[in-house]
Amino acid sequence: MITNTQSGTNVHEIAEGIYRINTPVGIADGPGGFSFNQYLMVDEEPLLFHTGPRKMFPLVAEAVAHVMPVEQLRHLAFSHVEADECGSLNEWLAAAPQALPLCGSIAAMVSISDLADRPPRALADGETIALGKHLLRWFDAPHLPHAWECGYLMDEQTRTLFCGDLFTQGGSTHPPLTEADILGPSEAFRGKMDYYSHTKNGRQILERLAAAEPGTLACMHGSAWQGNGAALLRALADSLSR
């Protein structure tokens, strides 16, 4: 469903109660087209993963409103502190009076307790939060792909891993959900941009994510992916080790 014909912002359900909000963009003097995704979880306590950049707030809010009232949001979650992850956090807090930032304990300590207009709910490594039907688990993932405070949420009902900048795919035109190869395109993009931190602990972190056996990978840039997520995460670990 296209929610804004001018920007091309669109919404598609990729798993039960989980909606991918996508906005394609062109980047002047950059690597060609790109895309920004947010993920809306509709439940008793609705959650948005990635707020989008501050200047994109009207487009994302318009898209959320096509699915549910914006003011009913309760959680505004993200992987790490970066404009596309949480740039419009305070705009969302103003639009959704009951919502709180939801992040890892490191992000809360070093940034969000100061940056956000309301105190965050900080999740420890392995901690869970129930939204209603959906149960989310937080995984600390420092420096993978970047940022000390980095981490990911996994929905244990739908086996969806909200994996942030992992498997970033360049380009602006992608199907909402695919079973095609995303490792090749994402590794080609990484090779050009070199946005990984070169952490020595990448394989251990990826193995821990793989052990959770995700069936859907909710990527922030490009298509969401469906299949054997454990195998794909281990393949990424192999690629990073080469």
Buried (B, 14 or more C-beta within 10 A) or exposed (E): EEBBEEBBBBBBBBBEBBBBBBBBBEEEEEEEBBBBBBBBBBBEBBBBBBBBBBEBBBBBBBBBEBBEEBEBBBBBBBBBBBBBBBBBBBBBBEBBEEBBBBBBBBBBBBBBBEBBEBEBBBBEBEBEBEBEBBBBBBBBBBBBBBBBBBBBBBBBBBBBBBBBBBBBBBBBEBEBBBEEEBBEBBBEBBEEEEEBBEBEEBBEBBEBBBEBBBBBBBBBBBBBBBBBBBEBBBBBBEBBEE
